[in-house]
């Protein structure tokens, strides 16, 4: 009976030691998991800031592109208007030259 009591105490002591070991292991694992979660949160925050900067830069570049396209379209229209005006002036000059040539011919025919 005394042997059974000693064996039980020894078994209980082993179980308590195992339980303490498991508690310590669980505490370390929880601490590691918390540390890893903190690292992930920090990394996510950094990435979020980087993403925000990239979104701002993308918006700025889109605006610059739209402005550039508008300026290009305006320049294209100005060039077309200038070409039309030049053509009109050339036509007007040609008409004046013909008119002058006609007047010169008429004067020569009157002489």
C-alpha positions as CSV (number, residue, x, y, z in Angstrom):
1,X,0.0,0.0,0.0
2,X,2.9,2.3,0.9
3,X,4.5,1.4,-2.5
4,X,1.3,2.3,-4.3
5,X,1.2,5.7,-2.4
6,X,4.8,6.4,-3.4
7,X,4.2,5.4,-7.0
8,X,1.2,7.7,-7.1
9,X,3.1,10.6,-5.7
10,X,5.9,10.0,-8.1
11,X,3.4,9.7,-11.0
12,X,1.7,12.9,-9.8
13,X,5.0,14.7,-9.6
14,X,5.9,13.6,-13.2
15,X,2.5,14.8,-14.4
16,X,3.0,18.1,-12.7
17,X,6.5,18.4,-14.3
18,X,5.1,17.6,-17.7
19,X,2.2,20.0,-17.2
20,X,4.7,22.8,-16.3
21,X,6.8,21.9,-19.4
22,X,3.7,22.1,-21.6
23,X,2.7,25.4,-20.0
24,X,6.1,26.8,-20.6
25,X,6.1,25.6,-24.2
26,X,2.6,27.0,-24.8
27,X,3.7,30.3,-23.3
28,X,6.7,30.5,-25.7
29,X,4.6,29.6,-28.6
30,X,2.0,32.3,-27.7
31,X,4.8,34.8,-27.3
32,X,6.3,33.8,-30.7
33,X,2.9,34.0,-32.3
34,X,2.3,37.5,-30.8
35,X,5.7,38.6,-32.0
36,X,5.1,37.3,-35.5
37,X,1.6,39.0,-35.5
38,X,3.2,42.2,-34.5
39,X,5.8,41.9,-37.2
40,X,3.1,41.2,-39.8
41,X,1.1,44.2,-38.6
42,X,4.2,46.4,-38.9
43,X,4.9,45.1,-42.4
44,X,1.3,45.6,-43.4
45,X,1.5,49.1,-42.1
46,X,4.6,49.8,-44.1
47,X,3.1,48.3,-47.2
48,X,0.0,50.3,-46.7
49,X,2.0,53.5,-46.6
50,X,3.9,52.5,-49.7
51,X,0.6,51.7,-51.4
52,X,-0.7,55.1,-50.4
53,X,2.3,56.8,-51.9
54,X,2.0,54.7,-55.1
55,X,-1.7,55.6,-55.4
56,X,-0.8,59.3,-55.0
57,X,1.9,59.1,-57.6
58,X,-0.4,57.2,-59.9
59,X,-3.0,59.9,-59.5
60,X,-0.5,62.6,-60.2
61,X,0.8,60.9,-63.3
62,X,-2.8,60.4,-64.6
63,X,-3.4,64.1,-64.1
64,X,-0.2,65.0,-65.9
65,X,-1.1,62.6,-68.7
66,X,-4.5,64.2,-69.1
67,X,-3.0,67.6,-69.1
68,X,-0.4,66.6,-71.7
69,X,-3.1,65.0,-73.9
70,X,-5.2,68.1,-73.7
71,X,-2.2,70.3,-74.6
72,X,-1.4,68.0,-77.5
73,X,-4.9,68.1,-78.8
74,X,-5.0,71.9,-78.5
75,X,-1.7,72.1,-80.4
76,X,-3.0,69.8,-83.1
77,X,-6.1,72.0,-83.6
78,X,-4.0,75.1,-83.7
79,X,-1.8,73.6,-86.3
80,X,-4.8,72.6,-88.4
81,X,-6.3,76.1,-88.1
82,X,-3.0,77.6,-89.1
83,X,-2.7,75.3,-92.1
84,X,-6.3,76.3,-93.2
85,X,-5.5,80.0,-92.7
86,X,-2.2,79.6,-94.7
87,X,-4.1,77.8,-97.5
88,X,-6.7,80.6,-97.5
89,X,-4.0,83.3,-97.6
90,X,-2.2,81.4,-100.4
91,X,-5.5,81.2,-102.3
92,X,-6.1,84.9,-101.7
93,X,-2.6,85.7,-103.0
94,X,-3.1,83.5,-106.0
95,X,-6.5,85.3,-106.8
96,X,-4.8,88.7,-106.4
97,X,-2.0,87.7,-108.7
98,X,-4.5,86.4,-111.4
99,X,-6.5,89.6,-111.0
100,X,-3.4,91.7,-111.4
101,X,-2.3,89.6,-114.4
102,X,-5.7,90.1,-115.9
103,X,-5.5,93.8,-115.4
104,X,-2.1,93.9,-117.0
105,X,-3.3,91.9,-120.0
106,X,-6.3,94.3,-120.4
107,X,-4.0,97.3,-120.2
108,X,-1.7,95.8,-122.8
109,X,-4.7,95.0,-125.1
110,X,-5.9,98.6,-124.8
111,X,-2.5,100.0,-125.8
